[in-house]
């Protein structure tokens, strides 16, 4: 008795035009976005079609399409340009036409359509940036062949039912307080100084500038990425009164999430980050939470080792790619 196999027909290689389109009728993308969402449902229940349509309608985004001779859209890419950086947030093709070569043409046309001032491009940083029309290794090879560098962003979690260790006292003169999310500019400026020169500097904010960090922290502290939990956040001041370290917490899907843990370079290697993290976990546990999560760039070895040392474990990871031109 043999095995019965079902073979899927190979994608069709038809002549198509690939071009940037400043204005686009989003109704033409319905079939493409429906196919993308059907594949995405295997990963998450989130429906990203309304968000993607809004981005395709925005005059500020870069849009590239692949069309057959009759005008039908069989593929599209979308990028957001911010200063000297761009975020490739979407690239998808209908399965009948989704070959590696066709995907390469769409990617190359999108990169070529970016303004000459764009010096950095980020790709595949979120669910809406996943390439679901070709297999992951092929998508990865296309990006690496174009000199994109690969980074792994890992989701880590810790069971708070296991009590964390007691945090060591801070050095003399250092004080702990609750951060004020209204002080956006102060927190953004601190984050810029704390992350500058680290592995995460070019990963967290699209542009490596104080202005980009300010834009990011306005969104973060306003609750766009999760409800900001001021009482579960911690700020450490130096004896001179300056911010030395901070732990910002958001509540996401009913669980605390370490949205930012950062220490200025001059205060590192003295256990400041570990002490801050242990204090935060104690607050989460006292508040009745049973689990805490965070995201880390795996290539940031000191941060990864810190989180592992206090009981965090990797649950899943997503590859993120950066191209410096």
C-alpha positions as CSV (number, residue, x, y, z in Angstrom):
1,X,0.0,0.0,0.0
2,X,1.7,3.2,-1.2
3,X,1.5,6.7,0.1
4,X,-0.8,9.1,-1.8
5,X,0.7,12.5,-2.5
6,X,-0.9,15.7,-3.7
7,X,1.4,18.0,-5.6
8,X,0.7,21.7,-5.9
9,X,1.2,23.2,-9.3
10,X,4.3,25.3,-9.7
11,X,3.8,29.1,-9.7
12,X,3.2,30.6,-13.1
13,X,6.0,32.8,-14.5
14,X,4.0,35.5,-16.5
15,X,5.2,38.8,-17.8
16,X,4.4,41.5,-15.3
17,X,5.3,45.1,-14.7
18,X,6.9,46.2,-11.4
19,X,6.7,49.8,-10.6
20,X,6.3,52.4,-7.8
21,X,2.9,54.0,-7.6
22,X,2.5,57.2,-5.6
23,X,-1.3,56.7,-5.5
24,X,-3.0,53.4,-5.4
25,X,-6.7,52.2,-5.3
26,X,-6.6,49.9,-2.2
27,X,-9.6,48.0,-3.5
28,X,-7.2,46.5,-6.1
29,X,-5.3,44.8,-3.2
30,X,-8.3,42.9,-1.8
31,X,-7.3,39.5,-3.3
32,X,-3.6,40.0,-2.3
33,X,-4.4,41.1,1.3
34,X,-7.0,38.3,1.7
35,X,-4.4,35.7,0.8
36,X,-1.9,37.3,3.1
37,X,-4.4,37.3,6.0
38,X,-5.4,33.7,5.4
39,X,-1.8,32.6,5.8
40,X,-1.3,35.0,8.8
41,X,-4.2,33.4,10.6
42,X,-2.0,30.3,11.0
43,X,0.3,32.4,13.2
44,X,-2.0,34.9,14.9
45,X,-5.7,35.8,15.1
46,X,-5.0,39.5,14.4
47,X,-6.6,40.9,11.3
48,X,-4.0,43.3,9.8
49,X,-5.9,44.2,6.6
50,X,-7.4,47.5,7.8
51,X,-4.0,48.7,9.1
52,X,-2.3,47.7,5.8
53,X,-5.0,49.3,3.7
54,X,-4.5,52.6,5.7
55,X,-0.8,52.5,5.1
56,X,-1.3,51.8,1.3
57,X,-3.7,54.8,1.2
58,X,-1.2,57.1,3.0
59,X,0.6,59.5,0.6
60,X,3.7,59.3,2.8
61,X,4.4,55.6,2.2
62,X,6.3,54.0,-0.6
63,X,4.2,51.6,-2.7
64,X,5.4,49.2,-5.3
65,X,3.2,46.9,-7.3
66,X,3.5,44.0,-9.8
67,X,0.8,43.9,-12.4
68,X,-0.1,41.7,-15.2
69,X,-0.8,43.1,-18.7
70,X,-4.5,43.4,-17.9
71,X,-3.6,45.5,-14.8
72,X,-4.4,42.9,-12.2
73,X,-2.2,43.3,-9.0
74,X,-0.4,40.1,-8.3
75,X,2.2,41.4,-5.8
76,X,2.9,44.5,-3.8
77,X,5.4,46.0,-1.3
78,X,5.0,48.7,1.2
79,X,7.7,50.8,3.0
80,X,7.5,53.6,5.5
81,X,10.3,56.2,5.1
82,X,11.4,58.1,8.2
83,X,14.2,60.6,7.7
84,X,17.2,58.6,6.4
85,X,15.7,55.2,7.2
86,X,12.9,53.0,5.8
87,X,10.9,50.2,7.1
88,X,9.9,47.5,4.7
89,X,6.6,46.6,6.3
90,X,4.9,44.4,3.7
91,X,5.9,42.3,0.7
92,X,3.5,39.6,-0.7
93,X,2.5,37.9,-3.9
94,X,-0.4,35.8,-5.0
95,X,0.5,32.1,-4.7
96,X,0.1,31.4,-8.4
97,X,2.9,33.9,-9.2
98,X,5.0,33.6,-6.1
99,X,8.4,32.5,-7.3
100,X,11.7,33.4,-5.7
101,X,12.7,35.3,-8.9
102,X,9.5,37.3,-9.0
103,X,9.9,38.1,-5.3
104,X,13.5,39.3,-6.0
105,X,12.2,41.6,-8.7
106,X,9.6,43.1,-6.3
107,X,12.2,43.5,-3.5
108,X,14.8,45.1,-5.9
109,X,12.2,47.5,-7.3
110,X,11.2,48.6,-3.8
111,X,14.8,49.2,-2.7
112,X,15.5,51.1,-5.9
113,X,12.4,53.3,-5.4
114,X,13.6,54.5,-2.0
115,X,14.9,58.1,-1.9
116,X,18.7,58.4,-2.3
117,X,18.9,59.8,1.2
118,X,17.8,56.5,2.8
119,X,20.8,55.0,4.4
120,X,19.2,52.1,6.4
121,X,16.4,49.7,5.6
122,X,14.7,47.4,8.1
123,X,12.7,44.3,7.1
124,X,10.6,41.6,8.6
125,X,10.2,43.2,12.0
126,X,6.6,42.3,12.7
127,X,3.7,40.0,11.7
128,X,2.7,42.4,8.9
129,X,6.3,42.3,7.7
130,X,6.6,38.5,7.4
131,X,7.0,37.1,3.9
132,X,4.3,34.4,3.8
133,X,4.2,33.7,0.0
134,X,7.6,31.9,-0.1
135,X,9.3,29.7,2.4
136,X,11.4,31.4,5.1
137,X,14.8,30.2,3.9
138,X,14.2,31.6,0.4
139,X,13.1,35.0,1.9
140,X,16.1,35.0,4.2
141,X,18.5,34.3,1.3
142,X,17.0,37.1,-0.8
143,X,17.7,39.6,2.0
144,X,21.1,38.3,2.9
145,X,22.1,38.3,-0.8
146,X,21.3,42.0,-0.8
147,X,23.7,42.6,2.2
148,X,21.0,42.8,4.9
149,X,22.4,41.8,8.3
150,X,20.3,39.4,10.5
151,X,19.3,39.9,14.1
152,X,17.1,37.7,16.3
153,X,14.5,39.3,18.4
154,X,13.4,36.8,21.1
155,X,10.3,36.9,23.3
156,X,11.4,35.8,26.8
157,X,9.1,35.0,29.8
158,X,9.4,34.1,33.4
159,X,7.1,32.4,35.8
160,X,6.5,34.8,38.7
161,X,5.1,32.0,40.9
162,X,8.7,31.2,41.6
163,X,9.8,34.1,43.8
164,X,12.7,36.2,42.3
165,X,15.9,36.7,44.3
166,X,16.0,39.7,46.6
167,X,17.6,42.7,44.9
168,X,20.9,43.9,46.3
169,X,21.0,47.4,47.8
170,X,21.9,50.2,45.4
171,X,25.2,52.0,45.9
172,X,25.2,54.8,48.5
173,X,23.5,57.9,47.3
174,X,21.4,56.3,44.6
175,X,17.6,56.6,45.1
176,X,14.6,54.8,43.6
177,X,11.4,56.5,42.5
178,X,8.4,56.0,40.2
179,X,9.0,57.5,36.7
180,X,6.6,60.0,35.3
181,X,5.5,59.0,31.7
182,X,4.6,62.7,31.1
183,X,8.3,63.4,31.0
184,X,8.6,62.0,27.5
185,X,11.5,64.1,26.2
186,X,13.6,63.3,29.3
187,X,13.0,59.6,29.0
188,X,13.6,59.6,25.3
189,X,16.9,61.5,25.7
190,X,18.0,59.1,28.4
191,X,17.2,56.1,26.2
192,X,19.1,57.5,23.3
193,X,22.2,58.0,25.5
194,X,21.8,54.5,27.1
195,X,21.4,52.6,23.9
196,X,23.9,54.5,21.8
197,X,26.8,52.2,20.8
198,X,24.9,49.0,21.8
199,X,23.7,46.2,19.6
200,X,20.1,47.4,20.0
201,X,20.8,51.1,19.0
202,X,20.0,50.5,15.4
203,X,17.3,48.0,16.1
204,X,14.9,49.6,18.5
205,X,14.4,52.9,16.7
206,X,14.2,53.1,13.0
207,X,16.6,56.1,12.8
208,X,19.6,56.4,15.1
209,X,18.8,60.0,16.2
210,X,17.5,61.7,19.3
211,X,14.5,62.8,17.3
212,X,13.7,59.2,16.3
213,X,13.9,58.1,19.9
214,X,11.6,61.0,20.9
215,X,9.0,59.9,18.4
216,X,9.3,56.3,19.5
217,X,8.9,57.1,23.3
218,X,5.9,59.4,22.6
219,X,4.2,56.3,21.2
220,X,5.5,54.0,23.9
221,X,4.7,56.1,27.0
222,X,1.3,57.2,25.6
223,X,0.2,53.5,25.7
224,X,0.3,52.7,22.0
225,X,2.2,49.5,22.5
226,X,0.4,48.5,25.8
227,X,-1.0,50.2,28.9
228,X,1.8,52.0,30.7
229,X,2.1,50.8,34.3
230,X,3.7,53.6,36.2
231,X,3.4,51.9,39.6
232,X,5.2,48.8,38.2
233,X,8.0,50.9,36.7
234,X,11.2,52.0,38.4
235,X,13.7,54.9,38.0
236,X,17.1,55.1,39.7
237,X,18.7,58.5,40.3
238,X,22.4,59.1,40.8
239,X,23.6,61.0,43.9
240,X,23.7,64.1,41.6
241,X,20.0,63.7,40.8
242,X,20.4,62.5,37.2
243,X,18.6,59.4,35.8
244,X,21.1,56.5,36.0
245,X,18.8,53.6,35.1
246,X,15.1,52.9,34.3
247,X,12.7,50.1,34.0
248,X,9.5,50.9,32.1
249,X,6.6,48.5,32.3
250,X,3.5,48.1,30.2
251,X,0.6,45.7,30.7
252,X,0.0,43.7,27.5
253,X,-2.8,41.1,27.3
254,X,-3.2,41.2,31.1
255,X,0.5,40.5,31.8
256,X,3.4,42.9,32.7
257,X,5.9,43.4,30.0
258,X,9.4,45.0,30.4
259,X,9.1,47.5,27.7
260,X,12.5,49.1,28.4
261,X,15.4,48.3,30.8
262,X,18.4,50.5,30.3
263,X,21.4,51.8,32.3
264,X,23.8,54.6,31.3
265,X,27.2,53.3,30.3
266,X,29.0,54.8,33.3
267,X,26.8,52.9,35.7
268,X,27.0,49.5,34.1
269,X,28.9,46.4,35.3
270,X,27.9,47.1,38.9
271,X,24.7,45.1,39.0
272,X,22.4,48.1,38.4
273,X,20.4,46.4,35.7
274,X,20.0,43.2,37.6
275,X,18.9,45.0,40.8
276,X,16.4,47.1,38.8
277,X,15.0,44.0,37.1
278,X,14.6,42.1,40.4
279,X,12.8,45.0,42.0
280,X,10.5,45.2,39.0
281,X,9.7,41.4,39.2
282,X,9.0,41.7,43.0
283,X,6.5,44.5,42.2
284,X,4.8,42.4,39.5
285,X,4.5,39.4,41.9
286,X,3.2,41.5,44.8
287,X,0.6,42.9,42.4
288,X,-0.7,39.4,41.8
289,X,0.8,38.7,38.3
290,X,1.9,35.2,37.6
291,X,4.1,35.8,34.5
292,X,6.2,38.5,33.0
293,X,7.6,38.9,29.4
294,X,10.1,41.0,27.5
295,X,11.8,41.1,24.1
296,X,15.6,41.1,23.6
297,X,18.0,41.1,20.7
298,X,19.8,37.8,21.0
299,X,23.0,39.3,19.7
300,X,23.0,41.6,22.7
301,X,24.8,39.0,24.8
302,X,25.0,41.0,28.1
303,X,21.3,41.6,28.1
304,X,20.4,38.0,27.1
305,X,22.7,36.6,29.9
306,X,21.2,39.0,32.5
307,X,17.6,37.9,31.7
308,X,18.6,34.2,31.7
309,X,20.4,34.6,35.0
310,X,17.1,35.7,36.7
311,X,15.0,32.9,35.2
312,X,13.8,34.2,31.9
313,X,13.5,31.6,29.1
314,X,13.1,32.1,25.3
315,X,9.6,31.3,24.1
316,X,10.0,32.2,20.4
317,X,12.1,34.5,18.2
318,X,11.7,36.5,15.1
319,X,14.4,37.4,12.6
320,X,14.9,41.0,11.8
321,X,17.0,42.3,9.0
322,X,18.9,45.6,8.6
323,X,20.5,47.0,5.4
324,X,23.0,49.8,5.8
325,X,23.5,51.4,2.4
